Amino acid sequence: QEKLQFTSFLHYLDWKIYQMLSGSQQRKKLIMMEIPSVFGPRDRSITLYEGINHHPDPDSIFRSKTVAQLGCGNGWISIALTEKWCPSKVYGLDINPRAIKIAWINLYLNALDDDGLPIYDREGKTLLDRVEFHESDLLFYCRDNKIELDSIVGCIPQILKPSPEAMSKIITENLSKEFGNIFRTSGPLRGFVEDQFGLGLIARAVEEGMAVIKPTGTMIFNVGGRPGQGVCECLFLRRGFRITKLRQTKIMQAANTDISALVEFEKNSPHRFEFFMGSVGDQPISARTALAYMKSGGHVSHALSVYSCQLRQPNQVNKLIEILKNGFHELSRSLDLSFADDSSAHEKITFLVYLASFLNANKPNPCQPPAE
């Protein structure tokens, strides 16, 4: 039996969430039930919510909008977003069926007053009108029900277990100029090239999101920075997104975490993972240095960043992605739609879409071969 724990949530999170929830509703706290097997308010999700509050115009992406939250856990972010910005509908999605049950309980705990009567907002609606929770593998529920989204918020787990053999095929020696060079590959992998960095689920969520979000929609994800900032940002940039870093904080690495696999990979690769000494260090150190520092009794941390992402030329990029998925899957691994100069992006993307469409149609090549 799992121990049930009722938490006066905003008291637990102290002034930060008080400050972030204030300004929209009269509510001063949320009541949350937590169980050990369901993610609740922890460093990752708190940082995500803080990042959302650092967005320059959160009203534009939430108020009266249709929103999906991936990895909703016990539902606190979905409920807090709704309390503050009154979206028309929030779909809290999680693959863990226990999480969905707890999220529904928490929704009712906060939608009803002490007498069991509904609490209405200024528009005459309750949380029950605005929020739903569903068991879903990432965005499957939205795709299956043909739900078009304005915004996607993601708090998705990362498991960093690199395979030196596989990663050696996807990392080139040129890591400095273009983020896209990090992921060039011709080697077979089981899914996304980002899998080896623990970013595969986020990569899949991004590509699924591109198919269900409106052209002007916004995605917000938090990403742990152990693979390196370049790798994390490349995940979005190479798929044609403009990104803005909303928030970055440091997460202390558990002392019993085994990072020896990362050290082993660094021995055979130019790539370096990113850790920091303590919680205030500002210069990244490699996994090798981090391991030595931990063995000497030191504590290391890694960055946790929150990114806001919007597609440039969304219709064109989505068409290109769809063509590559259907007929040129191997090419999609080396797709790079990041541009140092935004002024050239439109012309290059338009040409790529035309070329991909031409090749996909199996039309005869109009170009004459060069003379012998």
N, C-alpha and C positions, 0 to 999 in steps of 0.2 A: 504494500500500500504506500502510495506517495503522500507525503505530508502536505496538506493544503495550508497555504499561508496567505492571509489577507494583509495587504500592505496599503497604508495611506500613502499613495504613490508620490504625490508632490512633496510631502514631508520628507520622504526618503531621498528624493532628488534635490532637496534643499532649494535655494533661491533660484537656481538656473531655470527650472521648468516653471516655477511660479512666474518668473519674468517672461518666459516664452509663451505661456498660455494666456497671460493677461492681455487685455486689449480687445477681445472679441466677445466673450461671454461673461456672465456673472460668476461662473464656477471657479472655485479656488483650489480644488483638488480633484483627483481622479482616484477611485478605489479599484485596486487591481488584485485579482487572485492569481497566485503563482504556484506552479508545481515544478519540480526539478527537471522534468523532461521537456519543458516548453520554454523557449527563449522569452525573457521578459526584459525589463529595463536594465541593460548592461552597457559597457563602454561603447560597443559598436553601434547599438541602436540610439543611445543618447547622443553620440557624436553625429549620427545621421540627422536627428531632429534639430540639433544645434545648427547643422549646416543648412537645413531647410530654412531656419529662421534668419540665416545670413544671406538668403537670396535677396537681390535688390528689389524684386517685385513679386513676393509670394502670392499676392491676391490674383495676379494675372494667370497663375498656373493652378490655383486651387479653388478660388471662390466661384461657386456655381458651375464647377467643372466635374467631369467624370474621371476618377482617379483609381488606379490600381496600386496596392502596396504588396510587394513580393516579400516573402519571408516575414509575415505579419506577427508570428509568435503569439503572445497572449493578447495582441490587439491594441496595445497601448498607443502606438504611433497613429494607427488609423483613427482611433477615437480622439486623440489629441488634435490631429489635423482637422477633424470635423468640428470639434469644439471651437477652434480658433478661426477657421476660414470658411466654414459653411459650404463645402462642395456639394453639388447636387447628389452625387453618389460616390462612395468609396467602397471598392471591393478589396477586402483584406484576404490575401491568398497565402496558403502555406501547404506544403506537402505532408506535414505532420497532422494526422487526424485529431490527436489530443490537443494540439494548438488551436484548432478550429473550435473545438468544444469549449475550451477555456476562454477563447476570444468572445464567443457568443455570451457566455456567462458574464464576462466583464462588460460587454455592451449593455446588458440589462441592468447590471449593478449601477451603471452611470447614466442610463436613460430614464430610470425611475427614481422618484424621491423616497424618503423614509416610509411613506405611507403606501408605496407601490403605485403611485400616480405618475403619468408621463411628465417629463420636464420639457417644456417647449422653448425653442429659441425665438429670436425676434421675428423670424419668418413664419412662425406657427408650426414648425416641424420639430420632430424629436430625433435623437440619434438613431432610433429604430427606422426612421424614414430614410436616413442618409447612409447608413453603414450596413454592409453585409460581409459575412465571412464564409469562405468556401475552401474545401480541400482541393488543391490544384498543383500540378507539376508546373511551376513557373506560371506562364500565362495561358495554360491550356483552357482554363475555364472561360476566359475572355474570348479566345479564338473559337472555342466550341459554341459559344452563345452569340458570336458575331457582335461583340461589344466594342465600340470604337472609343478609344481613350483620349483624353486631353493630356494626362500626365501619368507617369509611372515612377514610383518610388521603390527602391530596392535595398534591402538589407540581407544580403545573400552570403552564406558561409563560404569560406575559402579554406581549402586543404592543400597545403604546399608540400607535395611529395615528389620532387623531381626525379626523373629517370635520366641519368647521364647519357645513356645511349640515345634516347629519343630527343632530349634537349640538344644534343650535339648536332642534330639534323636541322634544328629550327633556329639556331642562333649563329649569325655570321660574325666575322671579326669587326665589321664596321658598325659600331654601336653609337657613334657620336652625332652624326649630322641629322639623320632622319629617324624618327621613332619607328617608322615602318620597316626599316632594315632589320630591326630586332627579330621580326617574325617571318622573314623570308625562309621558305622551306620547299623541299621536294620530297621529303620523307613522309611515310605513312604514319598517321596518328589516329587514335580511336575517335576523336571528335574535333574539337577546336584546337588550334595551335596553342592557345592560352591554357589548355588543360595542364600542361607541365608546370605552369606557374601558379596553379591553384585558382586560376581565373576563368576556367571553362564554363562554370555555371553562370557567371556574370556575362560572359560573351554570348552564351545561348539566350539569356534573358534580353540582352540588347537586340539581338537579331529577331527574336520573337516580337519584341516591342515595336520594332520598325514596321512590322506587318499589321499591327492593330492600333497604332497611335496616329492621331491626326497629323497632317503635314507640318503644322506649326507647334506640335506638342513638345513637351519637355520631359526628359528622363533625369532622375537624380539617383545616384548610387554612391554608397560608401565602399572604398577599396582599401584593403590593407596593403601597406607599401613595402613589404619584405622583398617582393620580386624586383623592386626598383621603380622609381617614379616614371622613368621612360617607358618601361614595360606596361605599367598601369595606364598611362595616358595613351599609349599606342593602341590599346584595346578599343578605344573610342575613335581616335583620330583616323586610323586606317579604314574605318567603316564610314567615313565621311561626316563625322560629327564636329561641330565646334564645341569646345568645352570651357567651362569656367570652374575653377577650384573655389568652392564656397567656404570650406573649413578644413583645417588640418590640425590634428592633435597627435599625441604620442601615447601608445599603449604599451605597458610594461610586459615584457616577455616572461612567461612563467619559467621559473628556474629549472623545472624538470623537463622542459621542452627539448627534444633531441633535434639539433640542427646539423648533425654530422653529415647527413645526405647533401645538404647545401654546401658544406665545406668540401666534400668530395667532388661535387660538380665543379666548384670554382677551380680546383686543381687542374682540370682538363678543359677549361673554357675561359675566354676573356671576360665573360659576364661576372658581375659582382652583385650579390644581394645587398640589401640596405638595412642596417640596424643602426642604433644610436646608443651611446653610453648614457645610462640613466634616463631620466625623463626630460632633461633640459639640454642635452647635447644637440648641437646643430650641424655637426659634420658627420655624414654617413660613414659607417665602417662595414667592412665585408663580413660574411658569415664566419670566415676563418678567424678574424680578429675578435668578433663577438663571442665565439666559442672560447677562445683563450681568456678573454676578459671574464666570462662567466665562471670558468674553472678557477680563476684567481679570487673569486668571491664577489665580483662586480655584478651589477644588474644592467640589462640592456632593454631597449624598447624598439618599437618599429612605428613608422608613421601610419596614421589612418586618415585618409582624405575623403572628402565629399565633393563629388563632381556633378555639375549641372550640364546636360548635353542636349544640343539641338542639331538636327540634320541640316546641312546645307543641301539645296536642291533635292528635297526629300523624294519627289516623284521619280526623278532620274536615278537617284541612288538605289531606291527600292527596286526599280526595274532591273538595274544592273545586278543587284544581289540575287534577285529571283532567277535571272538567266544563269548565273554562275552556279546556283544551287541545283538547277535542273539538268544542266548539261556539261558544266565545267567545274565540278566540285573541287578538283585538285587545284585549279587556278584560284579558287576563293581563298586558299591558304596564304597566297602571296599577294592578295589584294591590298593596295595601299592608296587610300584616298586622302592622305594627309598632304597638305600643301604649305610650303614655307611662305608662298605669296598668294594671298586670297584672290588677287585679281586674275590669276590664271586658272582658278578652280573651275569656273563655269565652263570655259572652253574645253578643258581637259576631260571633265566628267561627261559633257555632251558627246565628245568624240568616243570615249570609252563605251558609252551606252550604244552609240551607233555601231561601233565595231563588234560589240558582243551580240547585238541583235542580228547583224549581218552573218556572223559565224554561226549563230544558233539556227538561222534559217537555211543553212547549207546551200546558199546561193553560189553560183560559179564566180570565181575570182575575176573581177574586171581588169585587174592589173596584168600587164604582159610581163613574162619573165625576162630578166636581163639578157641582152644579146651575148652569145658565146664569144 
